[in-house]
Amino acid sequence: MGCCDVQGLMPFELALDKMQAALGNVCQEISQPLSQALGYALAQEIKSPLNVPSFNNSAMDGYAVNRADLINCSADQPVTLKQVGQSFAGAPYRGQLGPGDCIRIMTGAVMPDSVDSVVMQERTTVKDGLISFTQCPKLGDNVRLAGEDIKLGQRVLCQGHKLTPRDIPLIASLGFAEIPVFSKLKVAVISSGDELKNVGETLAEGDIYDSNRYGIIALLSRLNVDIIDFGIVKDDKNQLREAFINADQQADVVISSGGVSVGEADFIKDILFELGSINFWKLALKPGKPFAFGKLPSSVFFGLPGNPVSAMVTLYQLAVPAMATLSGLNPQPAIRFSAIAQEKFKKSPGRTDFQRAIYSVNDNGTLVVQSTGQQGSGVFSSMSQSNCFIVLEQDRGDVSAGESVIIEPYNALMD
């Protein structure tokens, strides 16, 4: 622990490490059609069953030749060869070429064994079936060799890799119709609080709309998970217990928002101790100190704070990386950069602070960052207007304009 640690609060980085150490893949291996595999985690590594390309082929439209026939040609002394055939993609030339012969060849077409180079058509002239060349190619010019991209038996993608739109055509080029992946994680979402109302309902005095559940589900919808929406549950211990039992039976992960602070009507911690266990529930984190992580009989539990910014920050920074591990995905560290603060940022030592901000590149090409304004955990406009977090270290105090800070641009989940 450092000099600025707050007693009873677990440092943010330690919480991440503890969750990863306590979790493992809970999803089953299934076979998925390639056309429906986007976003899944590979359950096995993929090795190539063939060379890609599987044959030597032309990299452009032109003429396939033996370089030896053109060794002495130049613009002043062109060499003329006889065209004896043609090779198109899907329709290769089947004959043999002798000395002084060439064939017309198109991009992607098979290179006959009896030629070794391709001259682009722009460097030739054609007359009466005779092709004149003004330049001798380098050996192998404009030829793509078999296995040049991927070799037979080569590992192409590793287990735990999340399949992206870049991967699907790669796998298709290997001929796989189905691939082994991990099934989708099932995630139950619960909001708790007597003051919460669904959007569209009329608010009574003291009521607020349940914005957290909409934000949580919106972010989860960008993950490859099945979402089970349990709606709003009142601050009633029996109703909450029943909701948690049902959620635990249906889901791999249960996410609640609200009810994990220290209020007298916050029953969730008591229910978790009754049904399962809590690993921790107070972090040296701002916003998001009352974040709970624990286990129910059949699922993992993440208790997000009730304040909307705190809920989104803890979901994004803590629950999402943990769910990646539960899904069988290889963990990916957050991408962070150094930027210059354009203004003063207030910060008290003792907690890691994720302030909402806007980064840009100034006229000098320098990465700079400024605050979105008020940073209260209930000011959700600070999230909506931002494009990054400023990550201020736990022991750090106020930041002056001109100082270097760490920023974490939002990834595809938040954009």
Secondary structure as a PSIPRED ss2 file (coil, helix, strand):
# PSIPRED VFORMAT (PSIPRED V4.0)

   1 M C   1.000  0.000  0.000
   2 G C   1.000  0.000  0.000
   3 C C   1.000  0.000  0.000
   4 C C   1.000  0.000  0.000
   5 D C   1.000  0.000  0.000
   6 V C   1.000  0.000  0.000
   7 Q C   1.000  0.000  0.000
   8 G C   1.000  0.000  0.000
   9 L C   1.000  0.000  0.000
  10 M E   0.000  0.000  1.000
  11 P E   0.000  0.000  1.000
  12 F H   0.000  1.000  0.000
  13 E H   0.000  1.000  0.000
  14 L H   0.000  1.000  0.000
  15 A H   0.000  1.000  0.000
  16 L H   0.000  1.000  0.000
  17 D H   0.000  1.000  0.000
  18 K H   0.000  1.000  0.000
  19 M H   0.000  1.000  0.000
  20 Q H   0.000  1.000  0.000
  21 A H   0.000  1.000  0.000
  22 A H   0.000  1.000  0.000
  23 L C   1.000  0.000  0.000
  24 G C   1.000  0.000  0.000
  25 N C   1.000  0.000  0.000
  26 V C   1.000  0.000  0.000
  27 C C   1.000  0.000  0.000
  28 Q C   1.000  0.000  0.000
  29 E E   0.000  0.000  1.000
  30 I E   0.000  0.000  1.000
  31 S E   0.000  0.000  1.000
  32 Q E   0.000  0.000  1.000
  33 P E   0.000  0.000  1.000
  34 L H   0.000  1.000  0.000
  35 S H   0.000  1.000  0.000
  36 Q H   0.000  1.000  0.000
  37 A C   1.000  0.000  0.000
  38 L C   1.000  0.000  0.000
  39 G C   1.000  0.000  0.000
  40 Y C   1.000  0.000  0.000
  41 A E   0.000  0.000  1.000
  42 L E   0.000  0.000  1.000
  43 A C   1.000  0.000  0.000
  44 Q C   1.000  0.000  0.000
  45 E C   1.000  0.000  0.000
  46 I E   0.000  0.000  1.000
  47 K E   0.000  0.000  1.000
  48 S C   1.000  0.000  0.000
  49 P C   1.000  0.000  0.000
  50 L C   1.000  0.000  0.000
  51 N C   1.000  0.000  0.000
  52 V E   0.000  0.000  1.000
  53 P C   1.000  0.000  0.000
  54 S C   1.000  0.000  0.000
  55 F C   1.000  0.000  0.000
  56 N C   1.000  0.000  0.000
  57 N E   0.000  0.000  1.000
  58 S E   0.000  0.000  1.000
  59 A C   1.000  0.000  0.000
  60 M C   1.000  0.000  0.000
  61 D C   1.000  0.000  0.000
  62 G E   0.000  0.000  1.000
  63 Y E   0.000  0.000  1.000
  64 A E   0.000  0.000  1.000
  65 V E   0.000  0.000  1.000
  66 N C   1.000  0.000  0.000
  67 R H   0.000  1.000  0.000
  68 A H   0.000  1.000  0.000
  69 D H   0.000  1.000  0.000
  70 L H   0.000  1.000  0.000
  71 I C   1.000  0.000  0.000
  72 N C   1.000  0.000  0.000
  73 C C   1.000  0.000  0.000
  74 S C   1.000  0.000  0.000
  75 A C   1.000  0.000  0.000
  76 D C   1.000  0.000  0.000
  77 Q C   1.000  0.000  0.000
  78 P C   1.000  0.000  0.000
  79 V E   0.000  0.000  1.000
  80 T E   0.000  0.000  1.000
  81 L E   0.000  0.000  1.000
  82 K E   0.000  0.000  1.000
  83 Q E   0.000  0.000  1.000
  84 V E   0.000  0.000  1.000
  85 G E   0.000  0.000  1.000
  86 Q E   0.000  0.000  1.000
  87 S E   0.000  0.000  1.000
  88 F E   0.000  0.000  1.000
  89 A C   1.000  0.000  0.000
  90 G C   1.000  0.000  0.000
  91 A E   0.000  0.000  1.000
  92 P C   1.000  0.000  0.000
  93 Y C   1.000  0.000  0.000
  94 R C   1.000  0.000  0.000
  95 G C   1.000  0.000  0.000
  96 Q C   1.000  0.000  0.000
  97 L C   1.000  0.000  0.000
  98 G C   1.000  0.000  0.000
  99 P C   1.000  0.000  0.000
 100 G C   1.000  0.000  0.000
 101 D E   0.000  0.000  1.000
 102 C E   0.000  0.000  1.000
 103 I E   0.000  0.000  1.000
 104 R E   0.000  0.000  1.000
 105 I E   0.000  0.000  1.000
 106 M C   1.000  0.000  0.000
 107 T C   1.000  0.000  0.000
 108 G C   1.000  0.000  0.000
 109 A C   1.000  0.000  0.000
 110 V E   0.000  0.000  1.000
 111 M C   1.000  0.000  0.000
 112 P C   1.000  0.000  0.000
 113 D C   1.000  0.000  0.000
 114 S C   1.000  0.000  0.000
 115 V C   1.000  0.000  0.000
 116 D C   1.000  0.000  0.000
 117 S E   0.000  0.000  1.000
 118 V E   0.000  0.000  1.000
 119 V E   0.000  0.000  1.000
 120 M E   0.000  0.000  1.000
 121 Q H   0.000  1.000  0.000
 122 E H   0.000  1.000  0.000
 123 R H   0.000  1.000  0.000
 124 T E   0.000  0.000  1.000
 125 T E   0.000  0.000  1.000
 126 V E   0.000  0.000  1.000
 127 K E   0.000  0.000  1.000
 128 D C   1.000  0.000  0.000
 129 G C   1.000  0.000  0.000
 130 L E   0.000  0.000  1.000
 131 I E   0.000  0.000  1.000
 132 S E   0.000  0.000  1.000
 133 F E   0.000  0.000  1.000
 134 T C   1.000  0.000  0.000
 135 Q C   1.000  0.000  0.000
 136 C C   1.000  0.000  0.000
 137 P C   1.000  0.000  0.000
 138 K C   1.000  0.000  0.000
 139 L C   1.000  0.000  0.000
 140 G C   1.000  0.000  0.000
 141 D C   1.000  0.000  0.000
 142 N C   1.000  0.000  0.000
 143 V E   0.000  0.000  1.000
 144 R E   0.000  0.000  1.000
 145 L C   1.000  0.000  0.000
 146 A C   1.000  0.000  0.000
 147 G C   1.000  0.000  0.000
 148 E C   1.000  0.000  0.000
 149 D C   1.000  0.000  0.000
 150 I E   0.000  0.000  1.000
 151 K C   1.000  0.000  0.000
 152 L C   1.000  0.000  0.000
 153 G C   1.000  0.000  0.000
 154 Q C   1.000  0.000  0.000
 155 R E   0.000  0.000  1.000
 156 V E   0.000  0.000  1.000
 157 L E   0.000  0.000  1.000
 158 C C   1.000  0.000  0.000
 159 Q C   1.000  0.000  0.000
 160 G C   1.000  0.000  0.000
 161 H C   1.000  0.000  0.000
 162 K E   0.000  0.000  1.000
 163 L C   1.000  0.000  0.000
 164 T C   1.000  0.000  0.000
 165 P C   1.000  0.000  0.000
 166 R C   1.000  0.000  0.000
 167 D H   0.000  1.000  0.000
 168 I H   0.000  1.000  0.000
 169 P H   0.000  1.000  0.000
 170 L H   0.000  1.000  0.000
 171 I H   0.000  1.000  0.000
 172 A H   0.000  1.000  0.000
 173 S C   1.000  0.000  0.000
 174 L C   1.000  0.000  0.000
 175 G C   1.000  0.000  0.000
 176 F C   1.000  0.000  0.000
 177 A C   1.000  0.000  0.000
 178 E E   0.000  0.000  1.000
 179 I E   0.000  0.000  1.000
 180 P E   0.000  0.000  1.000
 181 V E   0.000  0.000  1.000
 182 F E   0.000  0.000  1.000
 183 S C   1.000  0.000  0.000
 184 K C   1.000  0.000  0.000
 185 L E   0.000  0.000  1.000
 186 K E   0.000  0.000  1.000
 187 V E   0.000  0.000  1.000
 188 A E   0.000  0.000  1.000
 189 V E   0.000  0.000  1.000
 190 I E   0.000  0.000  1.000
 191 S E   0.000  0.000  1.000
 192 S E   0.000  0.000  1.000
 193 G C   1.000  0.000  0.000
 194 D C   1.000  0.000  0.000
 195 E C   1.000  0.000  0.000
 196 L E   0.000  0.000  1.000
 197 K E   0.000  0.000  1.000
 198 N C   1.000  0.000  0.000
 199 V C   1.000  0.000  0.000
 200 G C   1.000  0.000  0.000
 201 E C   1.000  0.000  0.000
 202 T C   1.000  0.000  0.000
 203 L C   1.000  0.000  0.000
 204 A C   1.000  0.000  0.000
 205 E C   1.000  0.000  0.000
 206 G C   1.000  0.000  0.000
 207 D C   1.000  0.000  0.000
 208 I E   0.000  0.000  1.000
 209 Y E   0.000  0.000  1.000
 210 D C   1.000  0.000  0.000
 211 S H   0.000  1.000  0.000
 212 N H   0.000  1.000  0.000
 213 R H   0.000  1.000  0.000
 214 Y H   0.000  1.000  0.000
 215 G H   0.000  1.000  0.000
 216 I H   0.000  1.000  0.000
 217 I H   0.000  1.000  0.000
 218 A H   0.000  1.000  0.000
 219 L H   0.000  1.000  0.000
 220 L H   0.000  1.000  0.000
 221 S C   1.000  0.000  0.000
 222 R C   1.000  0.000  0.000
 223 L C   1.000  0.000  0.000
 224 N C   1.000  0.000  0.000
 225 V E   0.000  0.000  1.000
 226 D E   0.000  0.000  1.000
 227 I E   0.000  0.000  1.000
 228 I E   0.000  0.000  1.000
 229 D E   0.000  0.000  1.000
 230 F E   0.000  0.000  1.000
 231 G E   0.000  0.000  1.000
 232 I E   0.000  0.000  1.000
 233 V E   0.000  0.000  1.000
 234 K C   1.000  0.000  0.000
 235 D C   1.000  0.000  0.000
 236 D C   1.000  0.000  0.000
 237 K H   0.000  1.000  0.000
 238 N H   0.000  1.000  0.000
 239 Q H   0.000  1.000  0.000
 240 L H   0.000  1.000  0.000
 241 R H   0.000  1.000  0.000
 242 E H   0.000  1.000  0.000
 243 A H   0.000  1.000  0.000
 244 F H   0.000  1.000  0.000
 245 I H   0.000  1.000  0.000
 246 N H   0.000  1.000  0.000
 247 A H   0.000  1.000  0.000
 248 D H   0.000  1.000  0.000
 249 Q H   0.000  1.000  0.000
 250 Q H   0.000  1.000  0.000
 251 A C   1.000  0.000  0.000
 252 D C   1.000  0.000  0.000
 253 V E   0.000  0.000  1.000
 254 V E   0.000  0.000  1.000
 255 I E   0.000  0.000  1.000
 256 S E   0.000  0.000  1.000
 257 S E   0.000  0.000  1.000
 258 G C   1.000  0.000  0.000
 259 G C   1.000  0.000  0.000
 260 V C   1.000  0.000  0.000
 261 S C   1.000  0.000  0.000
 262 V C   1.000  0.000  0.000
 263 G C   1.000  0.000  0.000
 264 E C   1.000  0.000  0.000
 265 A C   1.000  0.000  0.000
 266 D C   1.000  0.000  0.000
 267 F C   1.000  0.000  0.000
 268 I H   0.000  1.000  0.000
 269 K H   0.000  1.000  0.000
 270 D H   0.000  1.000  0.000
 271 I H   0.000  1.000  0.000
 272 L H   0.000  1.000  0.000
 273 F H   0.000  1.000  0.000
 274 E H   0.000  1.000  0.000
 275 L H   0.000  1.000  0.000
 276 G C   1.000  0.000  0.000
 277 S E   0.000  0.000  1.000
 278 I E   0.000  0.000  1.000
 279 N E   0.000  0.000  1.000
 280 F E   0.000  0.000  1.000
 281 W C   1.000  0.000  0.000
 282 K C   1.000  0.000  0.000
 283 L E   0.000  0.000  1.000
 284 A E   0.000  0.000  1.000
 285 L E   0.000  0.000  1.000
 286 K E   0.000  0.000  1.000
 287 P C   1.000  0.000  0.000
 288 G C   1.000  0.000  0.000
 289 K C   1.000  0.000  0.000
 290 P C   1.000  0.000  0.000
 291 F C   1.000  0.000  0.000
 292 A E   0.000  0.000  1.000
 293 F E   0.000  0.000  1.000
 294 G E   0.000  0.000  1.000
 295 K E   0.000  0.000  1.000
 296 L C   1.000  0.000  0.000
 297 P C   1.000  0.000  0.000
 298 S C   1.000  0.000  0.000
 299 S C   1.000  0.000  0.000
 300 V E   0.000  0.000  1.000
 301 F E   0.000  0.000  1.000
 302 F E   0.000  0.000  1.000
 303 G E   0.000  0.000  1.000
 304 L E   0.000  0.000  1.000
 305 P C   1.000  0.000  0.000
 306 G C   1.000  0.000  0.000
 307 N C   1.000  0.000  0.000
 308 P H   0.000  1.000  0.000
 309 V H   0.000  1.000  0.000
 310 S H   0.000  1.000  0.000
 311 A H   0.000  1.000  0.000
 312 M H   0.000  1.000  0.000
 313 V H   0.000  1.000  0.000
 314 T H   0.000  1.000  0.000
 315 L H   0.000  1.000  0.000
 316 Y H   0.000  1.000  0.000
 317 Q H   0.000  1.000  0.000
 318 L H   0.000  1.000  0.000
 319 A H   0.000  1.000  0.000
 320 V H   0.000  1.000  0.000
 321 P H   0.000  1.000  0.000
 322 A H   0.000  1.000  0.000
 323 M H   0.000  1.000  0.000
 324 A H   0.000  1.000  0.000
 325 T H   0.000  1.000  0.000
 326 L H   0.000  1.000  0.000
 327 S C   1.000  0.000  0.000
 328 G C   1.000  0.000  0.000
 329 L C   1.000  0.000  0.000
 330 N C   1.000  0.000  0.000
 331 P C   1.000  0.000  0.000
 332 Q C   1.000  0.000  0.000
 333 P C   1.000  0.000  0.000
 334 A C   1.000  0.000  0.000
 335 I C   1.000  0.000  0.000
 336 R C   1.000  0.000  0.000
 337 F E   0.000  0.000  1.000
 338 S E   0.000  0.000  1.000
 339 A E   0.000  0.000  1.000
 340 I E   0.000  0.000  1.000
 341 A E   0.000  0.000  1.000
 342 Q C   1.000  0.000  0.000
 343 E C   1.000  0.000  0.000
 344 K C   1.000  0.000  0.000
 345 F E   0.000  0.000  1.000
 346 K C   1.000  0.000  0.000
 347 K C   1.000  0.000  0.000
 348 S C   1.000  0.000  0.000
 349 P C   1.000  0.000  0.000
 350 G C   1.000  0.000  0.000
 351 R C   1.000  0.000  0.000
 352 T E   0.000  0.000  1.000
 353 D E   0.000  0.000  1.000
 354 F E   0.000  0.000  1.000
 355 Q E   0.000  0.000  1.000
 356 R E   0.000  0.000  1.000
 357 A E   0.000  0.000  1.000
 358 I E   0.000  0.000  1.000
 359 Y E   0.000  0.000  1.000
 360 S E   0.000  0.000  1.000
 361 V E   0.000  0.000  1.000
 362 N C   1.000  0.000  0.000
 363 D C   1.000  0.000  0.000
 364 N C   1.000  0.000  0.000
 365 G C   1.000  0.000  0.000
 366 T C   1.000  0.000  0.000
 367 L E   0.000  0.000  1.000
 368 V E   0.000  0.000  1.000
 369 V E   0.000  0.000  1.000
 370 Q E   0.000  0.000  1.000
 371 S E   0.000  0.000  1.000
 372 T C   1.000  0.000  0.000
 373 G C   1.000  0.000  0.000
 374 Q C   1.000  0.000  0.000
 375 Q C   1.000  0.000  0.000
 376 G C   1.000  0.000  0.000
 377 S C   1.000  0.000  0.000
 378 G C   1.000  0.000  0.000
 379 V C   1.000  0.000  0.000
 380 F C   1.000  0.000  0.000
 381 S H   0.000  1.000  0.000
 382 S H   0.000  1.000  0.000
 383 M H   0.000  1.000  0.000
 384 S H   0.000  1.000  0.000
 385 Q C   1.000  0.000  0.000
 386 S C   1.000  0.000  0.000
 387 N C   1.000  0.000  0.000
 388 C E   0.000  0.000  1.000
 389 F E   0.000  0.000  1.000
 390 I E   0.000  0.000  1.000
 391 V E   0.000  0.000  1.000
 392 L E   0.000  0.000  1.000
 393 E C   1.000  0.000  0.000
 394 Q C   1.000  0.000  0.000
 395 D C   1.000  0.000  0.000
 396 R C   1.000  0.000  0.000
 397 G C   1.000  0.000  0.000
 398 D C   1.000  0.000  0.000
 399 V E   0.000  0.000  1.000
 400 S C   1.000  0.000  0.000
 401 A C   1.000  0.000  0.000
 402 G C   1.000  0.000  0.000
 403 E C   1.000  0.000  0.000
 404 S E   0.000  0.000  1.000
 405 V E   0.000  0.000  1.000
 406 I E   0.000  0.000  1.000
 407 I E   0.000  0.000  1.000
 408 E E   0.000  0.000  1.000
 409 P E   0.000  0.000  1.000
 410 Y C   1.000  0.000  0.000
 411 N C   1.000  0.000  0.000
 412 A C   1.000  0.000  0.000
 413 L C   1.000  0.000  0.000
 414 M C   1.000  0.000  0.000
 415 D C   1.000  0.000  0.000
